[in-house]
């Protein structure tokens, strides 16, 4: 039996809608995946908010309005610490650094994600194999 953490529970509501050649993702699925991406990136190194938006936007279409509430919540939950660093391009930037609790959380989320994706792939492949018979 696969047990998902509350952050990944919404991932079970996966569906895609194709409209004019573009792919749109269920908002609940999108939110859970973006949260996991934020944690995974900050686990690699410290980031400031807009830098995270840019990094994620290279692969997934998001807006700043998606990332900042996630950063606030993960900080309040103790997964990130913050600090200010001077910038040559304006005011100081708030950087996010992962905490030991955040490291434990991302490891659990990644393990759950891999297990979940593997289980979904098995189901999807069974469906494809059944249709071919």
N, C-alpha and C positions, 0 to 999 in steps of 0.2 A: 504494500500500500504506500502511495506517495503522499507525504505530508509536506505541505507548503507553508512557509511563513506568511504572516499577514501581508507583507509587501509583495508577495508573488501570487497571492490568491486571485487577484484580478487577472492574472495571465491566463486563467482557464477560460476567459471570455474572448477568445481570439476569433476574429474574423476580418476579412479584407473586403473592401468594396472598390472595384475598379471603375473609375469615372474618367472618361476622355483620356485614356492611356496612362493615367497616374494612379498610384496605389495610395489608398487612405487606410489608416489603422484605427481600430477601435480605441477611443480615448482612454479607457481604463487600462487596456493593454499597454498603450503608449506610455502612460504615466509610470507604471511599474517598471517598464524597461528603462526609461530615462533615469529613474531613481537608481537602479542598479548600475547604469553607466556612470552616473555621477560618483557613486561610491567607488567604483572600480578605477576611474581616472584619478581621483584624489588619493587612492591607495598607492598609486604609482609615484606621485609627487604633489606638492602643494600647487593649488590653482586659485586664481581670483575668478569671480563669477562670470564675467563676460568671456574670459578665456575658456571656461568650461562650455559656454554656449557655442563658441566658435569650434571647439574640438568635436563636440557632439554633432553639430550642424554639418560637418564634413560627411557624415554617414547617414544621419537621420534628420528629417526636417523638424525643427523646433523653434521656439521663440524664447526670448529672455524671460518672458512671463511664465514659462514652464519651469525653468531651472531655479529661479530665486526662491520661490516658496519651498521647493525641495531642500535647498541649502539651509534655509531658516529652520525647517523642521528637523533635519538631520543634526544640525548644530544643537537645537534644544534637546534632542534625544541623546546627546552626548557622543555622537559618532564623529563629529568634527570639533576642532578648536579653531579659533580665528585669530588673526593678527594683522596689523596694518604695515604696509611696506610703501615707502616713497616711490612715486612714479615720475618719470621725466615728461610724461604726457598729461599732466593734470594733478588732481588731488591724490592723496595716498589711496592705495587699493587694499581692499579687505581680502586676505588670502585664507583659504580653508586648508587645514591640515588634519589628516585622519588620526583618530585616537585609537588606543588598543581595543576599545569596544567597537569602533568602526571597522577595524581590521577583522575582528571576529565575525562581525555581521556580514561583511562582504564575502568572506570565505564561505559562510553558511549559505548565503544567497547564491553564490556561484555553484556550489554543490547541488543545491535544490534546483537551480536553473538547468544545469546539465542533465540531471535526472529527469526533470520535467520534459525537456526537449527530446531526450532519448525516448521517453514513453510516448510522446506525441508522434514522433517519427515512426515508431513501431505500429501505432494505430493507423497512421496515414498510409504506411506501406502495406498493411494488411488490407486496407480498403482498396488500394490500387491493384494489389494482387488478386483480390476477390473479383474486381471488375473485369480483369483480364481473362478469368477462367470461363 
